[in-house]
């Protein structure tokens, strides 16, 4: 157990950013240890098993996908700095996705990993906005990957290029769902990052899901000589003279490190220092999962990879009053990636994600909690099915379903430690990752880089900036 161990760097949390930081630091000879409270790596991007069947937790798709040979991209930087061969992630591109607005998706914008598809659809549906949209895309291409601590509004930025409110909301809908911790808006820098990630680059997925990425990262970390202590959480950070002097583990053991990187979030890290503050508004989600005995396309649902839907002309992205907001959400079909080589997933998957109110789920008696989940499950599914072709016969989905599961914000909080089950963390991000303690830094979600690629890039960047250049 290495009682009283001394490390060059202690990393709190074995999620993507913590593992990426650990690999980078270990490559440069740092004595690194990752402390993880749970028995599995991945955090918000892990996986779990029920009756021998694997379920991805956070992965709908890996964003920032580009084909081999494209230089100067976030994915390329990650592979290079973590010394990962591209084939190790075994990424397969999406078939194509869409944003659909209206009671049954009457207004739809299609997009794929070829940006020309979205450009053409914007020109078709919003001809008067085509020039402004082209200027917006040019501005995103020319922007740096990380723009610092600006709190500027994405909506204000968009309105410098786009004048149609429907197009504004249709562009924001997928970017907010995949990366905004702010209600009804997002940071302008986050918008630029997410626009690049989703629209200019695109989606991909390993055939076996997120566990492929986790397996590669864990192996790279082990090969580099990093130490990992599972089921070994950090209970407290001891501060002395403006520095993180020691970590007190759940077991009561104390360890010391020259530098500490925390990937668990800003408020969660502050709590380890004994600091408390009123919780900022945080956005939560529910997700329903249907496992099918055939691919969704065999039910007549086509080749959509991901569908972002909203029933009205305007998009409301905020903490709902009810337990779930059925007006909008995300449909994900993991079967609909170009896996190639005749490969197909052994089962079909139909995943639906909607905004949820943490407070309305937290603290419920166990039976009431289970009953509420059972009640919301079909309502969430039926809400999403408005944006898909109708099935014949009417009970085809139920007949094809062999297993189901559902998680709520309280599930996320229980298994990741993220306050109020907030997948995207606190509304305010800390782009530099600095804290009041001179040797304690943040990486991951609250540092401001989101998604699988963003999380890994955050860990690398913070390790480079604060430790390897120190």
Secondary structure, 3 states (H helix, E strand, C coil): CCCCCEEEEEEECCEHHHHHHHHHHHHCCCCEEEECCCCCCEHHHCEEEECCEEEECCCCCECCCCCCCCCCCHHHHHHHHHCCCHHHHCEEEECCEEEEECCCCCEEEEECCCHHHHHHHHHHHCHHHHHHHHHHHHHHHHCCCCCCCCCCEHHHHHCCCCCCHHHHHHHHHHHHHCCCCCCCCCEHHHHHHHHHHHHHHCCEEECCCHHHHHHHHHHHHHHCCCEEECCCCEEEEEEECCEEEEEEECCCCEEEEEEEEECCCHHHHHHHCCCCCCCCCCCEEEEEEEEECCCHHHHCCCCCCEEEEECCCCCCCCCCCCCECCCEEEEECCCCECCCCCCCCCCEEEEEEEEECHHHHCCCCHHHHHHHHHHHHHHHHHHHHCCCCCCCCCCHHHHHEEEEEEECHHHHHHHHCCHHHCCCCCCCCCCCCECCCCCEEECCHHHCCCHHHHHHHHHHHHHHHHHHCC
